[in-house]
Amino acid sequence: MGLNISTKADYSPDSHMHDIDNFLAGRREGHKRARALLDFARRDEDELGFRKNDIITVICEKDEHCWVGEVNGLRGWFPAKFVEVVDERGKNYTVYGDEAVSPEITEYIRGRLANSFRQIMDHGIMESVLYPSTAYHPWLFIEDIAYDLVEKNFNLVCSRLTLCNTFKLDQDGKLLTPEELLFRSVQLINDSHNSTNAHPDIKLRSLLVLGVNEQCLHLWFELFCSSERQEAIRSKYYHPWAFIRTPAWRQIKCELRLLSQFSFNLNVDFEIEGVEKKKNKTNTSMMPSTKKKVMSTVVASELKPNGERPLKKGCYGYAYQTPPF
């Protein structure tokens, strides 16, 4: 079945009204899907045979070792360790968004999209109070927003997140909100990336990957810009004329919403895999060619400061362009 994909953003005020409902409703539909890691020959009638990279619809996973699934109209059980989950309920899997099958998508997301997104987050950002000649990094702003959003119900949120069976569903079958997902994502990235002394740039790109994987990047961007209780945080990090604090954020959110039509399966730890842990011996292994290509794209597009002066009058269209991906 073909997907009805729109490449034209809906900028109408009404387009924002149902974003949350659409996001949560999508998580209640469909089945989980997995990609075969190797060939599995069918020997018994109740087994499910498949070939490497086949996409299997997971019907039942009550037994942690043997799941029941369906592929090409056939249903049966198979070893769970022979597959890798590629999407959750409510997603339409496509090989073009799966970097294990189409590695070039990594460059588009961590390279082109990440560079454009970083320019948006850097626009109008203030200089650090402790280091006046150095601008704040957007990751600090995102951390403050994420933790402040759940601070009121911090203990409850942490308990729910600890009980998660999947990234979005807890043991009671309740869905995590975009706020809780943002908090969990920031926490997850800090836990995994701090052990490698990862730069905030890498953390920001990894968060972007989680956002497109979970189809909620546009909802997170709205949290950065519109949540009333966090206005003090925005005024701490950004000038009044920054994209984050002007109506321009609505246009940007509408364009980011287009990404939620697609299903991505990207490795969050792509940039820190193979990096030596603290106090470990030097790792002499070579960086994979795919990773080299992506990193060269990121470095070649080194960002220039966007917080030095406000936009010229009437130049929204000039200052912000649709990310070239």
Secondary structure, DSSP 8 states (H G I E B T S, - for coil): -------S---SGGGGTTHHHHHHHHTTSS-EEEEESS-B---STTB--B-TT-EEEEEE-SSSSEEEEEETTEEEEEEGGGEEEEE-TT----GGGBTTT-THHHIIIIIIIHHHHHHHHHTTB-B-SSSTTSB--HHHHHHHHHHHHHSTTHHHHHHHHHT-SSSSB-TT--B--HHHHHHHHHHHHHHHHGGGT--HHHHHHHHHHHHHHTT-HHHHHHHHHH-GGGHHHHHHHB-TTSGGGSTHHHHHHHHHHGGGGS--B--TTTTTTT---TT---------HHHHHHHHHHHHT------SS---TT-HHHH------
